[in-house]
Amino acid sequence: MPAGIPAAPSRSGGARNAGLPAVRMLAASDEGLRGRLDAFQESLRDQATPRARS
């Protein structure tokens, strides 16, 4: 990719991770999407916290 173009590495089955940078860029100008992204990130944090403590 040219410099300045965000790119996410992806692998088979990794479409969710590859799509997150695009959603972050779109959420910068869409408050509704930003709220949904924030909620998604919070749910990931909630899932990861118990795993980190075990």
C-alpha positions in Angstrom: 0.0 0.0 0.0 1.2 3.6 -0.6 2.2 5.6 2.5 -0.7 7.1 4.3 -3.2 4.4 3.3 -4.3 2.4 6.3 -4.1 -1.3 5.7 -4.9 -4.2 7.9 -3.4 -7.6 7.5 -5.9 -10.3 7.2 -6.0 -14.1 7.1 -8.6 -16.6 6.2 -11.4 -16.2 8.8 -10.0 -12.9 10.0 -12.5 -10.6 8.2 -13.7 -9.1 11.4 -10.2 -7.8 12.4 -9.6 -6.6 8.9 -12.8 -4.6 8.8 -12.2 -2.8 12.1 -9.8 -0.1 10.7 -12.4 0.7 8.0 -15.2 1.0 10.6 -12.9 3.3 12.8 -12.4 5.6 9.8 -16.1 5.7 9.0 -17.0 6.2 12.7 -14.9 9.4 12.7 -17.7 11.2 10.9 -20.7 9.1 11.9 -21.8 9.4 15.5 -24.2 6.5 15.4 -21.5 4.2 14.1 -19.1 5.6 16.7 -21.5 4.6 19.4 -21.9 1.1 18.0 -18.1 0.8 17.7 -17.6 1.9 21.3 -20.2 -0.7 22.5 -18.4 -3.4 20.4 -15.0 -2.5 21.9 -16.5 -2.5 25.4 -17.9 -6.0 24.8 -14.5 -7.2 23.7 -12.9 -5.7 26.8 -15.6 -7.4 29.0 -14.8 -10.8 27.3 -11.1 -10.4 27.6 -10.9 -9.3 31.2 -12.0 -12.6 32.8 -9.6 -14.5 30.6 -6.7 -12.3 31.6 -7.4 -12.9 35.3 -7.5 -16.7 35.0 
